[in-house]
Amino acid sequence: QMKKQCDQKLLVRMKTECVPCSLNLETQCPAGYTKITNGTGIPDCRYYLEIKTHTLSFPGCRHHCMKEFEQPECCEGHWGPDCMGK
């Protein structure tokens, strides 16, 4: 019995919104994602505050998140929704 289905594991990465580092401890990743940074996250971004007619930019922090999911795929020599052979 040959295996028909050879699912591919995919990693999806994303970053949370940039916020003041002191507020970033509480930041959660979206549902289904795992936080791969800890503490206040990574200080690699800037956030903006609008004050009257000016927009000020400040260094901030964000977290990196990842999600693993399987993409259904047929093994070589199989195809179609049911991964049928030749």
Secondary structure, 3 states (H helix, E strand, C coil): CCCCECCEEEEEEEECCCECHHHHHHCCCCCCCEECCCCCCEEEEEEEEEECCEEEEEEEEECEEEEEEEECCECCCCECCCCECC
